[in-house]
Amino acid sequence: MYIRPKLLWWGLPAFLVLFLVGITMGMAGNRNAVEESSLVSHQTVDRRIEEQIALTALLDQLTEQKERSFIVYMKESALNGSYEQDRFRLEGEIGGHKLEIKRDDQQQVTVQIDGQAQDHAALPYALYTPHEHAELLKGVMQSLETTPVQDTSGQGWRGFHISVPSQEVTSLLDMWLGPSFPIKELSPELAKQIAVDYELWYDEKTGLVRQLEIQLLLKTSAGEKRDQLRFRL
């Protein structure tokens, strides 16, 4: 088909219009994609902020200045007692022996097994209450990785799975395991093989904290070793 020069000149603006419309539509599409990505990013940030606010409110329950009853589960054993901030008392049976642990207002710790005084420094987990674990988590709140979780046992609980960042694990274990375990002497390579996670559970109807669970995972060449401590409130 033959196109006369005048018609060709008329066709160029039409082509440019279509070309510019295509560019505009492409830019609009890209802008929409960027806006959608930005919206998702803002939603993620907003959700994280909401989770941090909710988690902080739950941890605040554990640090209130009032006495609370609690049960400590360690493997097959359970200790009953109460705590108020960093003061506590616990008693129960472990391996067929009666154990009593107490820390008073002066930070003096006494441990008795079958009525005989023991060295409290040799007992992991013995010296730290839910109050102190909650304070530690609140101190590294901005670094925590949190994931909402829901109980499947029918108790009506909801909660948060909390992963402690690797740079905080060594100091946490130093507090958790006590002075008889030279955690600070671990090499950075070995420290990276240790993971510490928390699970904080609360009653969905009342909003009251019901359980704080600490999970310790050590990855070695021989496999994984796990340990767990559970506070029922």
Stockholm file with secondary structure:
# STOCKHOLM 1.0

chainA/1-233         MYIRPKLLWWGLPAFLVLFLVGITMGMAGNRNAVEESSLVSHQTVDRRIEEQIALTALLDQLTEQKERSFIVYMKESALNGSYEQDRFRLEGEIGGHKLEIKRDDQQQVTVQIDGQAQDHAALPYALYTPHEHAELLKGVMQSLETTPVQDTSGQGWRGFHISVPSQEVTSLLDMWLGPSFPIKELSPELAKQIAVDYELWYDEKTGLVRQLEIQLLLKTSAGEKRDQLRFRL
#=GR chainA/1-233 SS CCCCHHHHHHHHHHHHHHHHHHHHHHHHHHHHHHHHHHHHHHHHHHHHHHHHHHHHHHHHHHTSSSCEEEEEEETTEEEEEEEETTEEEEEEEETTEEEEEEECTTCCEEEEETTEEECGGGCTTTTCCHHHHHHHHHHTGGGCEEEEEECSSSSCEEEEEEECCHHHHHHHHHHHHCTTSCGGGSCHHHHTTEEEEEEEEEETTTCCEEEEEEEEEEEETTEEEEEEEEEEC
#=GC SS_cons         CCCCHHHHHHHHHHHHHHHHHHHHHHHHHHHHHHHHHHHHHHHHHHHHHHHHHHHHHHHHHHTSSSCEEEEEEETTEEEEEEEETTEEEEEEEETTEEEEEEECTTCCEEEEETTEEECGGGCTTTTCCHHHHHHHHHHTGGGCEEEEEECSSSSCEEEEEEECCHHHHHHHHHHHHCTTSCGGGSCHHHHTTEEEEEEEEEETTTCCEEEEEEEEEEEETTEEEEEEEEEEC
//
